[in-house]
Amino acid sequence: MLVTNSIQRYLSPMYIFIFEAFMVRCCGAIVILIGLSGCQTTARKNINPPTAAANKPTEDPSPILNDNSLPVKDVLEEGFCYDDIYATYLQAKYRSDKKSSIAKIKSRRRRKRARETAKSQSLFYARKTLVGGTSPYFGALPVIANNKVEFWMRYFKTRGRRTFIKWLVRSESFRDLVIPILEQEGLPPELFFLAMIESGFSNTASSRVRATGTWQFMSRTAKSYDLKINHWIDERRDPVKSTVAAARYLKDLYVRFGDWYLAMAAYNAGPGKVRSAIRRAKSRDFWEISNTRYIRKETKHYVPKVLAALNLAYNTKLHGFDVQKNPADVTPTSYVKLNRPIQIDEVATKLNLPLKTIKRWNPEIIRNITPPIRNGAPYSMRLPKTLVAAFTEIQDSLTDIEVTDVLMHKIRRGETLSAIARRYKVPVRKIKAINPKLRARALRIGKKIAVPIPGVVTKKRAGTKKTNDGEMG
């Protein structure tokens, strides 16, 4: 106890508390003063002692540096404490800020050099490697490797690697089929990669807006370029027929815009949207338009995606991809002529083939039956050349099928399935059978459904003949 019992009699508790706090402070100050005097004594004894050894030059193997790169002891005032613990504290104080600032400066310089290097490498890659006569398909289409293209190149090599490998494998099977058609139509063969971005070379691909096929045609555009779409076939899914139509469409877009980048953007967004963006942005440069809000984000990334796929596919091994052709993806170039409808599952059974294989060779066939013969023109079904002779042997043994014609009916407001059946004089069950996904209580206005039209027997002088008076949509 700092305060004795005799003093406590005359002081209140508050004064006792103040007195004890004052005494504690005084004791602490005395201890500090004693310590400093000890440090000064030690410093005077250790710094430049009056001996002959002091005249010899000595080197500090690990001098402590400050901001001016001078020893800390040269900065400190004479007579200050040179204790090792305090020296460590000074070193941390003087060096921490400097290290932090230097690290930030070095980091900024490093990022700047990385950007400049990436940019120079991209431009060199685009100008020296891609453009040239030795390239298998680079020519008329300008190749640019800017930051947006580099972004998608990195994506296809990292997060999107698995999907891109699938596309590359399929492209090996489609290249010999698609590129000759593009060249025959007078288009740059680089547009081959537009189909890669559109569908990944999947003939049965379908988008959320009902674009279908290898080149993702909308039904209205497809019909304007002579592709047939009805209950039996969808030629948007045929790689040859759709490529011919896509080449004609791209050619028209290039004539309209005079620039391949704008033509590709119009292929994705539609010519009306691109024409409006050009007018509002007052520019015909795709890269300037892509920096505005006048076109959708999907279209802004569409052209860079095509160029990124083109860059990576030029030398797959250079970018870490080693792919080979998958024989299952090869589309046959031989045909067999059919003068009557046949069931393709029966053909698969007699040729000892999986049904999905024949469907993959003929992706335009929607049903399991080949389309009815119209105007006496035979239907051509694809088969490999090695199977043409085998099919000829079994062709006569295939079951005869009487296929009634089909009318594509567009549902109107207030119509019911019973009313549609009464209108065309067919049973409701037949409409349901030909439209398995149709729900009678949930008919959607504007949706088209297939209605089987029964055959009509007509009599002529030479005898009777069964004909189809229906209309196929």
Secondary structure, DSSP 8 states (H G I E B T S, - for coil): --S-HHHHTTS-HHHHHHHHHHHHHHHHHHHHHHHHHHHHHHHHHHSS-SSGGGGS----SS--B-TTS-BHHHHS-TT----HHHHHHHHHHHHHHHHHHHHHHHHHHHHHHHHHHHHHHHHHIIIIIISSTTSSS-SSS-----HHHHHHHHHHHTTTHHHHHHHHHHHHHHHHHHHHHHHHTT--GGGHHHHHHHHTT-TT-B-TT--BTTTTB-HHHHHHTT--BSSSBBGGG-HHHHHHHHHHHHHHHHHHHS-HHHHHHHHHH-HHHHHHHHHHHT---HHHHTTSSSS-HHHHHHHHHHHHHHHHHHTTTTTT------GGG-----EEEESS--BHHHHHHHTT--HHHHHHH-TTB-SSB----BTTB-EEEE--HHHHHHHHHHGGGS------EEEEEE--TT--HHHHHHHHT--HHHHHHH-TT--TT---TT-EEEEEE--EEEEETTEEEEE------
